[in-house]
Amino acid sequence: MKIVLLCLSCIVLTPPLLAQKYVATNGDDANPGTFEQPFGTIAKAVAEVLPGDTIYVRGGVYDLTATITITAARSGTESQMITLTAFNDEVPILDFSGQSLGSRGISMRANYWHIRGLQIKGAGDNGMEINFGSHNIIENCAFFENRDTGLQLSNGSANNRIINCDSYYNADPPDYADADGFAPKLTVGSGNYFYGCRAWGNVDDGWDGYLRGADDVTTTLENCWTWGNGYLKDGSDPGPQANGNGFKMGGGDNSNSEQLMHHAILINCVAFDNKNKGFDQNNNVGSMTLLHCTGYGNREATGRRITEFSARSILDKY
């Protein structure tokens, strides 16, 4: 009797390996992007990643003249975010001081990215603009000495989380009228959340929620601080066009400005020593809810001391 053995091959499906890419100041974009042979630019690493991948940026100063654009085609997913992070405790400084005026440092047009530990300075416009991007996390980053707002959210960008970030000494020459610390404004989407962030020494406002086109959006700030806005880095006052509010959470300038609602929720927030108001509704017709907030030492443009709040219909102030 013959015994026939049938061998059945089993196919085991395994998830794809998640890649790790490395960038260093002494790297080269012709390299494979490994720890031993890193890329030379973040832009090269961004072009290589897939959902779930991580880009590690080594410490040092990166002198940059071109915007780093993260397109929608490079989005992560809810279960597999793409991470762009400083390596261990190293400090990467992205210095865009060589940019022409009007150029942004990082343009985030993708979803589901986690950016952590980067310092962004000197951009020709915003240090970072989240533009059409949603569900991103920006954590432990610093935005400073940019030639417009440090971090701005626009074009429907929604449900982003900004955690423990700093934005300071941002100023827009020659007018010195628009550079804020953080700006969820103009065409921003809803559901953006700031936690533990600090904005100081910006030529316009610490936070600016001024709308132009967006409507019925909600922004939440928790445990955030802002101080000393409305002045240049050397402490001089560039003029009344530099508003100098701490938290300016609404307003608008087009034909239907009285219909644009920016609902602001501020929890445990502090505003002090700003040139103008600490908390300003700015004629916003949306709601403004303040819970356990503190303002002191803020000053109106007249130079007289004010108490801290300027708002027409605060829902709660505890």
Secondary structure as GFF3:
##gff-version 3
##sequence-region A 1 318
A	DSSP	beta_strand	20	23	.	.	.	ID=ss1
A	DSSP	alpha_helix	42	46	.	.	.	ID=ss2
A	DSSP	beta_strand	54	57	.	.	.	ID=ss3
A	DSSP	beta_strand	60	63	.	.	.	ID=ss4
A	DSSP	beta_strand	68	70	.	.	.	ID=ss5
A	DSSP	three_ten_helix	72	74	.	.	.	ID=ss6
A	DSSP	beta_strand	82	86	.	.	.	ID=ss7
A	DSSP	beta_strand	92	95	.	.	.	ID=ss8
A	DSSP	beta_strand	106	108	.	.	.	ID=ss9
A	DSSP	beta_strand	113	116	.	.	.	ID=ss10
A	DSSP	beta_strand	119	121	.	.	.	ID=ss11
A	DSSP	beta_strand	128	131	.	.	.	ID=ss12
A	DSSP	beta_strand	137	139	.	.	.	ID=ss13
A	DSSP	beta_strand	142	144	.	.	.	ID=ss14
A	DSSP	beta_strand	151	154	.	.	.	ID=ss15
A	DSSP	beta_strand	161	163	.	.	.	ID=ss16
A	DSSP	beta_strand	166	168	.	.	.	ID=ss17
A	DSSP	beta_strand	182	184	.	.	.	ID=ss18
A	DSSP	beta_strand	192	195	.	.	.	ID=ss19
A	DSSP	beta_strand	198	200	.	.	.	ID=ss20
A	DSSP	beta_strand	207	208	.	.	.	ID=ss21
A	DSSP	beta_strand	217	222	.	.	.	ID=ss22
A	DSSP	beta_strand	225	227	.	.	.	ID=ss23
A	DSSP	beta_strand	247	248	.	.	.	ID=ss24
A	DSSP	three_ten_helix	257	259	.	.	.	ID=ss25
A	DSSP	beta_strand	262	267	.	.	.	ID=ss26
A	DSSP	beta_strand	270	272	.	.	.	ID=ss27
A	DSSP	beta_strand	279	280	.	.	.	ID=ss28
A	DSSP	beta_strand	288	291	.	.	.	ID=ss29
A	DSSP	beta_strand	294	296	.	.	.	ID=ss30
A	DSSP	beta_strand	309	310	.	.	.	ID=ss31
A	DSSP	beta_strand	314	317	.	.	.	ID=ss32
###
